[in-house]
Amino acid sequence: MSDAGATLFARYAFPPNELGYCGPDGVAPAELGRRARDFEGAWAYLCFIAGAAGIADPLDERVVAAYWLGGTLLDLVDGDRLAAVLRSRFAGQYHGSRAMAHHSFHVFEVYPWLSLLRRTGSSHAVSVLDRCRIRTGTVLSVRGSRAVVRSPALAWRDGTLAVGGLRSEQARWERSLLPELAVGDRVTLHWDWVCDVVTQADDARLRAQLRGWL
């Protein structure tokens, strides 16, 4: 098992786990990567990416990065086969014919929130979609285990979900997973946590993935 891949997985899996949404209970943040099998949804995607790429370890850092951030490994995944697995695993929740092994796909296509938003215009659904997706921002200030990050928010306008204006939000960060954070860093966020410091290319990939659902 890749230590780097396990750490990367934990950085992104910790926020929903801390909220009690997925994964094991009572596990230290730094150990979450080694319990990745307990994240039912994410583990299925990691296994598909690894198998398609001929990589033995689903927690290989390249595989984990592809799932959370995107990348060329996703092009190797058979979307029809993945969709069949998801229809079985998430019966009654997913009915699609072709799937993508990316976290944003799960947020916008498997979870029911986008469908609910289109039916009702629920502001809560907008908030869940916005915070559950992996989004990027720029660190404005850091104080202890909290940071202020400026990032573009999702907005529901005239029956369409779109990227709205920039907002400044309070975010937490976990030193056992991300030892350093500085003003000006380009970062990813999941729920109300900073996950990682990323590159401009990572940012561009995430924005490109998002455009597929807006």
RAPEMO-V895531 format. One record per backbone hydrogen bond with DSSP energy under -0.5 kcal/mol. NH is the residue of the N-H (numbers start at 1). CO is the residue of the C=O. If there is no record, write none. Layout:
<<NH,CO> <NH,CO>>
//
This chain:
<<6,2> <7,3> <8,4> <9,5> <10,6> <11,7> <12,8> <13,9> <14,10> <17,13> <18,14> <19,15> <20,17> <21,16> <22,16> <23,38> <31,28> <32,28> <32,29> <34,31> <35,32> <36,33> <38,35> <39,36> <40,38> <43,39> <44,40> <45,41> <46,42> <47,43> <48,44> <49,45> <50,46> <51,47> <52,48> <53,49> <54,50> <54,51> <55,50> <56,54> <58,56> <60,57> <63,60> <64,60> <65,61> <66,62> <67,63> <68,64> <69,65> <70,65> <70,66> <74,71> <75,72> <76,73> <77,74> <79,77> <82,78> <83,79> <84,80> <85,81> <86,82> <87,83> <88,84> <89,85> <90,86> <91,88> <93,90> <94,90> <99,79> <102,100> <103,67> <105,102> <106,102> <107,103> <108,104> <109,105> <110,105> <110,106> <111,106> <116,112> <117,113> <118,114> <119,115> <120,116> <121,117> <126,122> <127,123> <128,124> <129,125> <130,126> <131,127> <132,128> <133,129> <135,133> <135,189> <137,187> <138,150> <139,185> <140,148> <141,148> <143,146> <146,143> <147,171> <148,141> <149,147> <149,169> <150,138> <151,149> <151,167> <153,165> <155,162> <157,155> <157,160> <160,157> <162,155> <164,153> <164,162> <167,151> <169,149> <169,167> <171,147> <172,192> <173,145> <175,173> <177,174> <178,174> <184,139> <185,182> <187,137> <187,185> <188,196> <189,135> <190,193> <191,131> <193,190> <194,172> <195,188> <196,188> <198,186> <198,196> <203,199> <204,200> <205,201> <206,202> <207,203> <208,204> <209,205> <210,206> <211,207> <212,208> <212,209> <213,210> <214,210>>
//
